[in-house]
């Protein structure tokens, strides 16, 4: 693959292409970043569960704070890789584009969770199981195999790509009209759902965006791996976006668990200090010891440890990217940067992962929100799917009138398109919006008059 194509500032929209730099001193990639920050879907992330229920007396991460932190880590990874490419003296028609890699990765990091529904990862499972095992199963016979694979294995990553590129009713063509480079860097699994068995039912685009992704990938010069099912290699910067996410969620979940007293102070310190080697990291350990002698606040101590570990993992992952650079550029690298960690970093990261699964992700408080999310989303999906397929009834007309205009659909639209409209609406909800709508649909709560 060629960086001259991979760093394309071309925007996804039917109008004329634009130049890289505008008169207001922001590059197209910086405009991507700003556009995401000011967007409604990004703001809604503040009320979407990351792992723990929201809100509470103790502040923990939501999707918004997580995305901002991933963006910071992604920028650092991008800047390190940019420096590597400068040293390698790759041939670029615009050498100054290397300075934009950090911004591109940072923007893609901001967008990586935009397509996730409410109630964390259990929200994805709730949508999938509504179709694969629940009351939406009867729709299977009305859809193609490819369309059914999309619905029965709903994927937040594919939904993020749809959210950014789909022309919703009343909105401008091209969605958020992002640059090709940013859009290419978002797609973590560059294949359709029929190929998802290779990635544990993960995929990067729905059938509705299949041609859109092909257009962008071909323009970027990304290597096509197969036609049926459609599959491409990853844009190289995807590896950095993925690594930033892996670094943040794993380490920050440990810190949040300490604040919630799921993990004790000693357990948390031990888990984080395991990243340091007594022989190779003597100076770092000396600094930690000195800092702990000055700082008595236990949360601040944990935050200091966490910051140092994130820095270690940024350096390690950028080194791994550089070491596998040729394989990445030729579409041969099939691992992730975090999986290629070695030494203490690898051992400590795997121990943190095991600790998280044993002590964090299956705690009662997390399980309770998963149960609630399943019930809430299944109910809303059932009511709105029935309504959009049979909109002529009195109840359906009233129910559909609550949906925002952007989710409108023509009567002549295909079955797949109509169902997708409901999923667009549901996946865009915040936790509290979904809960309130569920209560109203069930007659548990009536709207207040203000």
VOPAGU-2260 file (C-alpha; in pm, 1 decimal, decimal comma):
REM VOPAGU-2260
SITE   aa  ch    i         X         Y         Z
SITE  UNK   A    0       0,0       0,0       0,0
SITE  UNK   A    1     108,8     355,7     -73,3
SITE  UNK   A    2      97,1     642,7     178,4
SITE  UNK   A    3      27,9     886,5    -104,9
SITE  UNK   A    4    -314,1     720,1    -133,5
SITE  UNK   A    5    -358,9     612,1     227,2
SITE  UNK   A    6    -341,7     971,8     353,2
SITE  UNK   A    7    -610,9    1094,8     115,9
SITE  UNK   A    8    -787,3    1415,2     225,4
SITE  UNK   A    9   -1069,3    1352,5     -22,3
SITE  UNK   A   10   -1407,3    1376,3     146,4
SITE  UNK   A   11   -1691,7    1130,1     115,6
SITE  UNK   A   12   -1965,2    1336,7     -45,5
SITE  UNK   A   13   -2104,2    1381,5    -397,1
SITE  UNK   A   14   -1977,8    1738,8    -435,6
SITE  UNK   A   15   -1637,9    1854,9    -563,7
SITE  UNK   A   16   -1326,3    1746,7    -377,3
SITE  UNK   A   17   -1153,0    1997,3    -152,2
SITE  UNK   A   18    -790,8    2091,5    -100,1
SITE  UNK   A   19    -599,7    1979,7     207,0
SITE  UNK   A   20    -561,0    2318,0     374,3
SITE  UNK   A   21    -825,1    2587,3     412,1
SITE  UNK   A   22    -787,5    2956,0     478,2
SITE  UNK   A   23    -876,7    2912,1     845,0
SITE  UNK   A   24    -552,7    2722,0     909,0
SITE  UNK   A   25    -708,4    2385,4     978,7
SITE  UNK   A   26    -618,6    2085,8     769,1
SITE  UNK   A   27    -895,7    1858,8     645,0
SITE  UNK   A   28    -797,5    1604,6     910,2
SITE  UNK   A   29    -815,4    1861,7    1187,0
SITE  UNK   A   30   -1160,7    1950,9    1056,4
SITE  UNK   A   31   -1254,9    1582,2    1089,9
SITE  UNK   A   32   -1153,9    1590,8    1455,6
SITE  UNK   A   33   -1345,3    1910,9    1527,5
SITE  UNK   A   34   -1650,9    1791,9    1336,7
SITE  UNK   A   35   -1668,3    1479,1    1550,8
SITE  UNK   A   36   -1626,3    1665,8    1878,5
SITE  UNK   A   37   -1914,2    1899,4    1793,8
SITE  UNK   A   38   -2144,4    1624,0    1664,0
SITE  UNK   A   39   -2459,1    1504,1    1841,8
SITE  UNK   A   40   -2366,2    1131,9    1831,9
SITE  UNK   A   41   -2037,5    1212,5    2004,1
SITE  UNK   A   42   -2208,8    1416,1    2276,5
SITE  UNK   A   43   -2454,6    1132,3    2337,2
SITE  UNK   A   44   -2165,0     907,4    2433,4
SITE  UNK   A   45   -2159,3    1082,6    2771,9
SITE  UNK   A   46   -2473,0     888,5    2864,6
SITE  UNK   A   47   -2373,5     550,8    2726,9
SITE  UNK   A   48   -2230,9     282,0    2951,5
SITE  UNK   A   49   -1866,7     185,2    2909,4
SITE  UNK   A   50   -1856,9     -93,7    3170,6
SITE  UNK   A   51   -2019,9      31,0    3488,9
SITE  UNK   A   52   -2372,5     177,5    3526,4
SITE  UNK   A   53   -2422,2     553,2    3499,8
SITE  UNK   A   54   -2438,9     781,3    3684,0
SITE  UNK   A   55   -2320,4     721,5    4038,3
SITE  UNK   A   56   -2167,1     891,0    4338,6
SITE  UNK   A   57   -1824,3     787,1    4211,9
SITE  UNK   A   58   -1731,3     903,2    3864,5
SITE  UNK   A   59   -1631,5     621,3    3630,3
SITE  UNK   A   60   -1575,9     615,4    3257,5
SITE  UNK   A   61   -1855,2     646,4    3007,1
SITE  UNK   A   62   -1820,5     610,9    2629,8
SITE  UNK   A   63   -1737,6     980,7    2594,3
SITE  UNK   A   64   -1450,3     997,6    2842,5
SITE  UNK   A   65   -1319,5     666,3    2712,0
SITE  UNK   A   66   -1320,2     794,6    2353,2
SITE  UNK   A   67   -1138,9    1114,0    2451,6
SITE  UNK   A   68    -868,6     916,7    2630,5
SITE  UNK   A   69    -831,6     673,5    2340,3
SITE  UNK   A   70    -795,7     976,8    2113,8
SITE  UNK   A   71    -505,5    1110,5    2322,1
SITE  UNK   A   72    -325,7     776,1    2316,7
SITE  UNK   A   73    -394,2     738,5    1943,8
SITE  UNK   A   74    -242,2    1077,9    1871,7
SITE  UNK   A   75      78,4     977,0    2052,7
SITE  UNK   A   76      95,7     647,8    1863,0
SITE  UNK   A   77      36,2     828,3    1532,7
SITE  UNK   A   78     307,8    1083,9    1602,8
SITE  UNK   A   79     558,6     810,6    1684,9
SITE  UNK   A   80     481,4     622,8    1363,8
SITE  UNK   A   81     504,1     948,5    1168,1
SITE  UNK   A   82     855,0     999,8    1303,5
SITE  UNK   A   83     944,1     644,0    1201,4
SITE  UNK   A   84     820,9     711,2     846,6
SITE  UNK   A   85    1024,8    1031,4     832,0
SITE  UNK   A   86    1336,8     842,7     936,3
SITE  UNK   A   87    1259,5     576,9     677,9
SITE  UNK   A   88    1241,8     853,3     416,1
SITE  UNK   A   89     935,0     720,2     239,6
SITE  UNK   A   90     850,7     895,9     -85,2
SITE  UNK   A   91     556,5    1131,2     -50,7
SITE  UNK   A   92     426,6    1391,2    -290,8
SITE  UNK   A   93     333,6    1594,8      16,5
SITE  UNK   A   94     590,2    1515,3     292,0
SITE  UNK   A   95     402,5    1749,4     527,5
SITE  UNK   A   96     117,9    1494,9     534,1
SITE  UNK   A   97     321,7    1287,7     778,6
SITE  UNK   A   98     252,5    1558,1    1035,9
SITE  UNK   A   99    -118,0    1476,2    1001,2
SITE  UNK   A  100     -96,0    1107,3    1094,9
SITE  UNK   A  101    -140,7    1180,1    1465,6
SITE  UNK   A  102    -453,2    1383,5    1387,7
SITE  UNK   A  103    -598,1    1114,7    1159,4
SITE  UNK   A  104    -551,0     843,4    1421,6
SITE  UNK   A  105    -685,8    1071,4    1693,5
SITE  UNK   A  106    -997,7    1146,3    1486,8
SITE  UNK   A  107   -1059,4     778,6    1413,7
SITE  UNK   A  108   -1024,3     707,1    1785,7
SITE  UNK   A  109   -1290,8     965,6    1864,5
SITE  UNK   A  110   -1527,8     788,0    1625,6
SITE  UNK   A  111   -1449,3     425,8    1711,9
SITE  UNK   A  112   -1743,9     383,6    1955,0
SITE  UNK   A  113   -2000,1     608,8    1784,6
SITE  UNK   A  114   -2200,9     311,6    1659,7
SITE  UNK   A  115   -2229,7     134,3    1993,4
SITE  UNK   A  116   -2582,6     109,7    2136,9
SITE  UNK   A  117   -2678,5     188,6    2498,2
SITE  UNK   A  118   -2588,5     -42,3    2789,8
SITE  UNK   A  119   -2235,0    -126,1    2682,4
SITE  UNK   A  120   -2143,1    -439,6    2491,3
SITE  UNK   A  121   -2456,3    -611,2    2619,3
SITE  UNK   A  122   -2650,5    -368,3    2398,9
SITE  UNK   A  123   -2490,9    -524,9    2090,7
SITE  UNK   A  124   -2581,7    -870,5    2219,6
SITE  UNK   A  125   -2938,7    -760,6    2291,6
SITE  UNK   A  126   -2991,7    -638,6    1934,0
SITE  UNK   A  127   -2829,9    -949,3    1785,3
SITE  UNK   A  128   -3030,0   -1191,3    1999,1
SITE  UNK   A  129   -3359,3   -1014,9    1930,6
SITE  UNK   A  130   -3318,6   -1133,7    1571,8
SITE  UNK   A  131   -3123,8   -1456,8    1617,4
SITE  UNK   A  132   -3321,3   -1600,4    1911,4
SITE  UNK   A  133   -3593,6   -1354,0    2009,1
SITE  UNK   A  134   -3915,7   -1215,4    1867,0
SITE  UNK   A  135   -3746,8   -1091,8    1550,1
SITE  UNK   A  136   -3652,6   -1441,5    1436,2
SITE  UNK   A  137   -3958,3   -1461,5    1206,3
SITE  UNK   A  138   -3799,5   -1194,7     983,2
SITE  UNK   A  139   -3523,4   -1430,1     869,4
SITE  UNK   A  140   -3729,6   -1574,6     585,4
SITE  UNK   A  141   -3795,7   -1223,7     450,7
SITE  UNK   A  142   -3429,4   -1126,8     411,9
SITE  UNK   A  143   -3125,7   -1240,4     214,1
SITE  UNK   A  144   -2858,1   -1442,4     391,0
SITE  UNK   A  145   -2624,5   -1142,0     385,7
SITE  UNK   A  146   -2887,1    -908,1     530,3
SITE  UNK   A  147   -2978,4   -1158,0     799,9
SITE  UNK   A  148   -2612,3   -1195,8     896,6
SITE  UNK   A  149   -2599,2    -818,8     955,0
SITE  UNK   A  150   -2905,6    -816,8    1181,1
SITE  UNK   A  151   -2844,0   -1137,5    1374,2
SITE  UNK   A  152   -2484,6   -1035,5    1450,5
SITE  UNK   A  153   -2522,4    -661,2    1503,0
SITE  UNK   A  154   -2182,3    -496,0    1512,5
SITE  UNK   A  155   -2111,3    -154,1    1663,6
SITE  UNK   A  156   -1803,7    -107,8    1445,3
SITE  UNK   A  157   -2009,0    -144,4    1127,4
SITE  UNK   A  158   -2271,1      85,7    1274,1
SITE  UNK   A  159   -2009,5     358,5    1331,1
SITE  UNK   A  160   -1914,6     346,9     962,6
SITE  UNK   A  161   -2283,6     366,9     869,5
SITE  UNK   A  162   -2345,2     656,9    1105,6
SITE  UNK   A  163   -2064,1     858,6     946,9
SITE  UNK   A  164   -2150,0     786,2     582,4
SITE  UNK   A  165   -2525,1     719,7     558,1
SITE  UNK   A  166   -2757,4     984,6     419,1
SITE  UNK   A  167   -3026,3    1002,7     687,1
SITE  UNK   A  168   -3351,7    1177,0     593,9
SITE  UNK   A  169   -3323,0    1554,5     608,7
SITE  UNK   A  170   -2943,8    1538,4     642,5
SITE  UNK   A  171   -2683,7    1623,5     380,7
SITE  UNK   A  172   -2553,1    1355,0     142,2
SITE  UNK   A  173   -2238,1    1179,5     256,7
SITE  UNK   A  174   -2325,3    1170,0     625,2
SITE  UNK   A  175   -2058,5    1361,5     813,0
SITE  UNK   A  176   -1850,2    1389,7     493,5
SITE  UNK   A  177   -1530,9    1271,5     660,6
SITE  UNK   A  178   -1201,1    1231,6     477,3
SITE  UNK   A  179   -1123,8     897,3     318,7
SITE  UNK   A  180    -814,2     860,4     538,6
SITE  UNK   A  181   -1015,8     897,4     859,5
SITE  UNK   A  182   -1295,6     667,7     738,5
SITE  UNK   A  183   -1044,0     403,4     632,4
SITE  UNK   A  184    -874,3     421,7     973,1
SITE  UNK   A  185   -1201,2     356,1    1156,4
SITE  UNK   A  186   -1283,2      19,9     996,7
SITE  UNK   A  187   -1128,0    -230,9    1232,9
SITE  UNK   A  188   -1272,8    -534,1    1054,1
SITE  UNK   A  189   -1264,3    -456,1     679,1
SITE  UNK   A  190   -1502,7    -726,9     564,9
SITE  UNK   A  191   -1874,4    -795,2     546,3
SITE  UNK   A  192   -2070,9    -999,6     798,0
SITE  UNK   A  193   -2059,0   -1320,2     590,5
SITE  UNK   A  194   -1684,0   -1327,1     651,4
SITE  UNK   A  195   -1721,9   -1257,7    1022,5
SITE  UNK   A  196   -1651,9   -1613,5    1134,6
SITE  UNK   A  197   -1285,6   -1526,1    1087,5
SITE  UNK   A  198   -1310,0   -1255,1    1349,5
SITE  UNK   A  199   -1555,4   -1393,3    1602,2
SITE  UNK   A  200   -1859,6   -1236,3    1435,3
SITE  UNK   A  201   -1688,9    -901,8    1402,8
SITE  UNK   A  202   -1716,4    -711,8    1075,8
SITE  UNK   A  203   -1677,3    -358,9     946,2
SITE  UNK   A  204   -1973,6    -263,5     728,6
SITE  UNK   A  205   -2335,6    -359,2     669,0
SITE  UNK   A  206   -2469,9    -460,4     328,0
SITE  UNK   A  207   -2617,6    -111,0     300,1
SITE  UNK   A  208   -2265,6      39,8     312,5
SITE  UNK   A  209   -2088,2    -233,8     116,0
SITE  UNK   A  210   -2045,7     -24,5    -198,5
SITE  UNK   A  211   -1949,7     281,8       5,2
SITE  UNK   A  212   -1669,6      94,9     177,5
SITE  UNK   A  213   -1550,5     -53,4    -150,6
SITE  UNK   A  214   -1535,2     292,9    -305,9
SITE  UNK   A  215   -1331,8     433,9     -15,9
SITE  UNK   A  216   -1101,5     132,3      16,5
SITE  UNK   A  217   -1025,9     122,1    -356,1
SITE  UNK   A  218    -954,4     494,9    -363,2
SITE  UNK   A  219    -716,1     457,0     -67,9
SITE  UNK   A  220    -537,9     171,0    -243,2
SITE  UNK   A  221    -616,2     -78,8      32,3
SITE  UNK   A  222    -545,7    -436,4     -74,9
SITE  UNK   A  223    -857,1    -641,6    -155,7
SITE  UNK   A  224    -830,8    -993,6     -14,9
SITE  UNK   A  225   -1148,0   -1147,7    -160,1
SITE  UNK   A  226   -1465,7   -1058,4    -348,8
SITE  UNK   A  227   -1716,2   -1309,4    -209,7
SITE  UNK   A  228   -1738,2   -1237,4      73,4
SITE  UNK   A  229   -1593,8    -888,9      27,2
SITE  UNK   A  230   -1280,7    -851,6     234,9
SITE  UNK   A  231    -989,5    -607,5     240,8
SITE  UNK   A  232    -666,7    -573,5     431,4
SITE  UNK   A  233    -666,0    -312,5     706,6
SITE  UNK   A  234    -566,3      46,9     652,6
SITE  UNK   A  235    -230,4      58,3     838,7
SITE  UNK   A  236    -351,2     325,2    1081,7
SITE  UNK   A  237    -628,8      93,1    1201,8
SITE  UNK   A  238    -365,0     -95,4    1400,7
SITE  UNK   A  239    -287,2     222,1    1594,8
SITE  UNK   A  240    -654,6     299,0    1661,7
SITE  UNK   A  241    -705,9     -57,2    1785,0
SITE  UNK   A  242    -396,0     -41,0    2007,2
SITE  UNK   A  243    -506,8     289,1    2162,5
SITE  UNK   A  244    -843,5     133,1    2248,4
SITE  UNK   A  245    -681,0    -183,3    2388,4
SITE  UNK   A  246    -443,8      18,1    2606,0
SITE  UNK   A  247    -711,2     246,9    2747,0
SITE  UNK   A  248    -999,0      16,7    2823,4
SITE  UNK   A  249    -784,0    -243,7    2994,3
SITE  UNK   A  250    -586,5      -7,3    3216,4
SITE  UNK   A  251    -871,5     235,8    3287,0
SITE  UNK   A  252   -1107,7     -47,1    3386,7
SITE  UNK   A  253    -855,3    -144,9    3653,9
SITE  UNK   A  254    -845,4     213,7    3782,5
SITE  UNK   A  255   -1227,2     244,1    3781,8
SITE  UNK   A  256   -1254,9     -83,9    3972,5
SITE  UNK   A  257   -1030,5      53,8    4242,3
SITE  UNK   A  258   -1249,3     364,0    4275,8
SITE  UNK   A  259   -1556,8     143,7    4306,2
SITE  UNK   A  260   -1377,3     -73,0    4565,5
SITE  UNK   A  261   -1411,8    -383,5    4351,8
SITE  UNK   A  262   -1033,4    -414,0    4370,0
SITE  UNK   A  263    -838,8    -321,8    4682,2
SITE  UNK   A  264    -557,9     -68,3    4675,2
SITE  UNK   A  265    -294,3    -341,2    4715,9
SITE  UNK   A  266    -445,3    -554,8    4438,9
SITE  UNK   A  267    -452,8    -256,2    4203,9
SITE  UNK   A  268     -95,4    -147,1    4278,4
SITE  UNK   A  269      29,6    -503,1    4232,8
SITE  UNK   A  270    -149,4    -541,0    3898,0
SITE  UNK   A  271      -4,0    -214,2    3766,8
SITE  UNK   A  272     347,9    -248,6    3909,7
SITE  UNK   A  273     375,7    -585,9    3733,1
SITE  UNK   A  274     441,6    -392,5    3411,2
SITE  UNK   A  275     780,5    -288,7    3545,6
SITE  UNK   A  276    1090,1    -506,2    3535,9
SITE  UNK   A  277    1312,6    -475,9    3842,8
SITE  UNK   A  278    1625,9    -490,4    3627,1
SITE  UNK   A  279    1528,0    -288,3    3318,5
SITE  UNK   A  280    1303,9     -27,7    3483,1
SITE  UNK   A  281    1511,2      70,5    3785,8
SITE  UNK   A  282    1480,4     443,3    3722,2
SITE  UNK   A  283    1102,5     421,9    3673,4
SITE  UNK   A  284    1060,7     219,8    3990,9
SITE  UNK   A  285    1277,2     470,5    4177,2
SITE  UNK   A  286    1053,8     753,9    4054,1
SITE  UNK   A  287     742,7     563,2    4160,6
SITE  UNK   A  288     884,2     502,9    4507,3
SITE  UNK   A  289     975,0     871,5    4545,8
SITE  UNK   A  290     631,9     984,8    4423,8
SITE  UNK   A  291     455,0     751,1    4664,7
SITE  UNK   A  292     663,3     896,0    4951,1
SITE  UNK   A  293     527,4    1241,7    4865,7
SITE  UNK   A  294     173,7    1159,1    4750,1
SITE  UNK   A  295     -52,6    1007,6    5013,9
SITE  UNK   A  296    -381,2    1014,4    4817,4
SITE  UNK   A  297    -434,7     655,3    4702,0
SITE  UNK   A  298    -635,2     754,7    4391,9
SITE  UNK   A  299    -356,3     989,7    4284,0
SITE  UNK   A  300    -100,7     712,2    4333,2
SITE  UNK   A  301    -303,3     480,4    4109,4
SITE  UNK   A  302    -340,3     756,9    3849,3
SITE  UNK   A  303      37,3     811,0    3850,7
SITE  UNK   A  304     101,5     440,2    3798,5
SITE  UNK   A  305    -159,4     424,5    3522,9
SITE  UNK   A  306      -5,8     718,5    3335,3
SITE  UNK   A  307     337,3     557,7    3336,3
SITE  UNK   A  308     201,0     224,8    3211,7
SITE  UNK   A  309       8,8     388,0    2927,9
SITE  UNK   A  310     333,4     557,4    2822,1
SITE  UNK   A  311     515,5     221,4    2833,5
SITE  UNK   A  312     248,9      57,2    2619,1
SITE  UNK   A  313     248,0     344,4    2368,4
SITE  UNK   A  314     621,2     298,4    2319,8
SITE  UNK   A  315     589,7     -80,4    2299,3
SITE  UNK   A  316     302,6     -77,8    2047,6
SITE  UNK   A  317     465,2     182,0    1822,4
SITE  UNK   A  318     784,0     -27,6    1823,4
SITE  UNK   A  319     580,3    -335,7    1726,0
SITE  UNK   A  320     417,0    -144,7    1439,1
SITE  UNK   A  321     759,7     -42,1    1310,6
SITE  UNK   A  322     898,7    -394,6    1348,3
SITE  UNK   A  323     611,1    -539,6    1141,0
SITE  UNK   A  324     589,2    -243,9     902,9
SITE  UNK   A  325     650,9    -433,5     579,4
SITE  UNK   A  326     394,2    -703,1     661,8
SITE  UNK   A  327     139,1    -437,2     757,5
SITE  UNK   A  328     188,3    -245,6     432,3
SITE  UNK   A  329     152,4    -564,1     227,1
SITE  UNK   A  330    -161,3    -678,2     411,5
SITE  UNK   A  331       6,0    -982,2     568,5
SITE  UNK   A  332      -3,8    -884,0     936,8
SITE  UNK   A  333    -302,4   -1065,6    1090,8
SITE  UNK   A  334    -243,0    -999,3    1459,4
SITE  UNK   A  335    -294,2    -687,6    1671,5
SITE  UNK   A  336     -18,1    -475,4    1820,3
SITE  UNK   A  337    -125,8    -551,3    2176,9
SITE  UNK   A  338    -111,2    -927,7    2111,8
SITE  UNK   A  339     251,3    -892,8    2005,1
SITE  UNK   A  340     366,9    -745,0    2337,4
SITE  UNK   A  341     660,5    -924,9    2493,4
SITE  UNK   A  342     834,2    -960,0    2829,3
SITE  UNK   A  343     682,5    -795,5    3137,2
SITE  UNK   A  344     440,5    -591,3    2928,0
SITE  UNK   A  345     285,5    -907,3    2782,5
SITE  UNK   A  346     266,4   -1092,8    3114,7
SITE  UNK   A  347     123,6    -795,1    3304,6
SITE  UNK   A  348    -130,5    -709,8    3034,5
SITE  UNK   A  349    -256,0   -1067,6    3023,0
SITE  UNK   A  350    -279,2   -1072,8    3403,6
SITE  UNK   A  351    -484,1    -751,6    3395,3
SITE  UNK   A  352    -712,4    -907,2    3134,0
SITE  UNK   A  353    -763,5   -1219,5    3344,3
SITE  UNK   A  354    -825,9   -1007,0    3654,5
SITE  UNK   A  355   -1082,0    -795,5    3469,2
SITE  UNK   A  356   -1278,1   -1096,6    3346,8
SITE  UNK   A  357   -1273,0   -1263,9    3685,7
SITE  UNK   A  358   -1337,4    -968,2    3914,6
SITE  UNK   A  359   -1479,9    -681,8    3706,2
SITE  UNK   A  360   -1686,5    -782,7    3402,2
SITE  UNK   A  361   -1894,5   -1039,0    3592,0
SITE  UNK   A  362   -1966,5    -840,5    3905,6
SITE  UNK   A  363   -2329,5    -812,0    4015,4
SITE  UNK   A  364   -2355,9    -443,7    3923,7
SITE  UNK   A  365   -2236,7    -507,4    3565,7
SITE  UNK   A  366   -2457,7    -814,6    3524,6
SITE  UNK   A  367   -2764,1    -623,3    3644,1
SITE  UNK   A  368   -2728,2    -354,5    3376,4
SITE  UNK   A  369   -2679,3    -625,6    3113,7
SITE  UNK   A  370   -3005,8    -793,1    3217,4
SITE  UNK   A  371   -3189,0    -460,2    3216,8
SITE  UNK   A  372   -3041,4    -365,8    2879,7
SITE  UNK   A  373   -3159,1    -690,5    2722,4
SITE  UNK   A  374   -3515,5    -639,4    2843,3
SITE  UNK   A  375   -3532,2    -270,0    2752,6
SITE  UNK   A  376   -3384,4    -299,1    2401,5
SITE  UNK   A  377   -3578,6    -614,2    2312,5
SITE  UNK   A  378   -3905,0    -442,0    2404,0
SITE  UNK   A  379   -3829,1    -126,9    2206,3
SITE  UNK   A  380   -3712,3    -328,2    1904,3
SITE  UNK   A  381   -4028,9    -538,8    1907,5
SITE  UNK   A  382   -4262,8    -241,8    1930,9
SITE  UNK   A  383   -4092,4     -34,1    1662,0
SITE  UNK   A  384   -4022,5    -320,9    1423,0
SITE  UNK   A  385   -4390,2    -416,3    1430,7
SITE  UNK   A  386   -4488,7     -52,1    1384,4
SITE  UNK   A  387   -4261,1      21,6    1091,1
SITE  UNK   A  388   -4367,7    -295,4     909,2
SITE  UNK   A  389   -4738,7    -226,3     971,0
SITE  UNK   A  390   -4756,9     152,9    1001,2
SITE  UNK   A  391   -5127,0     181,0     915,6
SITE  UNK   A  392   -5260,3      98,3    1264,1
SITE  UNK   A  393   -5352,0     368,3    1514,3
SITE  UNK   A  394   -5093,8     249,8    1769,5
SITE  UNK   A  395   -4816,7     226,4    1507,1
SITE  UNK   A  396   -4883,5     578,5    1380,8
SITE  UNK   A  397   -4857,2     717,3    1731,7
SITE  UNK   A  398   -4544,8     515,3    1810,6
SITE  UNK   A  399   -4366,7     617,5    1490,1
SITE  UNK   A  400   -4451,2     984,1    1547,8
SITE  UNK   A  401   -4205,6     980,0    1839,3
SITE  UNK   A  402   -3915,1     888,0    1610,6
SITE  UNK   A  403   -3701,5    1183,4    1495,6
SITE  UNK   A  404   -3736,4    1286,6    1130,2
SITE  UNK   A  405   -3392,3    1154,0    1034,6
SITE  UNK   A  406   -3518,4     796,3    1085,5
SITE  UNK   A  407   -3802,9     832,7     840,0
SITE  UNK   A  408   -3835,1     566,8     570,3
SITE  UNK   A  409   -4032,3     543,7     246,1
SITE  UNK   A  410   -4317,0     294,4     218,1
SITE  UNK   A  411   -4147,2     144,1     -88,0
SITE  UNK   A  412   -3823,4      76,2      99,8
SITE  UNK   A  413   -3701,6    -281,2     131,5
SITE  UNK   A  414   -3766,7    -490,6     441,4
SITE  UNK   A  415   -3395,0    -468,8     527,9
SITE  UNK   A  416   -3396,5     -88,0     501,8
SITE  UNK   A  417   -3703,6     -55,1     722,2
SITE  UNK   A  418   -3556,0    -275,5     993,2
SITE  UNK   A  419   -3226,1     -90,7     974,4
SITE  UNK   A  420   -3412,6     232,7    1040,0
SITE  UNK   A  421   -3537,1      93,8    1370,5
SITE  UNK   A  422   -3187,9     -23,4    1461,2
SITE  UNK   A  423   -3049,5     321,4    1372,2
SITE  UNK   A  424   -3296,6     474,8    1615,6
SITE  UNK   A  425   -3232,3     225,1    1895,5
SITE  UNK   A  426   -2853,2     218,3    1865,9
SITE  UNK   A  427   -2839,4     597,2    1878,9
SITE  UNK   A  428   -3022,8     612,8    2212,9
SITE  UNK   A  429   -2850,7     694,8    2539,1
SITE  UNK   A  430   -2900,9     468,4    2839,5
SITE  UNK   A  431   -3146,5     708,8    3003,5
SITE  UNK   A  432   -3343,4     776,7    2682,7
SITE  UNK   A  433   -3388,6     403,8    2622,3
SITE  UNK   A  434   -3497,8     349,3    2982,8
SITE  UNK   A  435   -3748,1     636,4    2973,6
SITE  UNK   A  436   -3892,5     525,4    2638,3
SITE  UNK   A  437   -3927,3     168,8    2768,3
SITE  UNK   A  438   -4118,9     291,5    3071,9
SITE  UNK   A  439   -4356,7     493,9    2855,5
SITE  UNK   A  440   -4415,3     209,7    2608,6
SITE  UNK   A  441   -4489,4     -27,1    2895,8
SITE  UNK   A  442   -4723,4     222,7    3058,9
SITE  UNK   A  443   -4504,5     236,8    3370,2
SITE  UNK   A  444   -4452,3     612,1    3341,7
SITE  UNK   A  445   -4644,5     894,2    3178,9
SITE  UNK   A  446   -4481,5    1199,7    3019,8
SITE  UNK   A  447   -4475,8    1509,3    3240,6
SITE  UNK   A  448   -4623,3    1841,2    3134,8
SITE  UNK   A  449   -4380,7    2128,0    3185,6
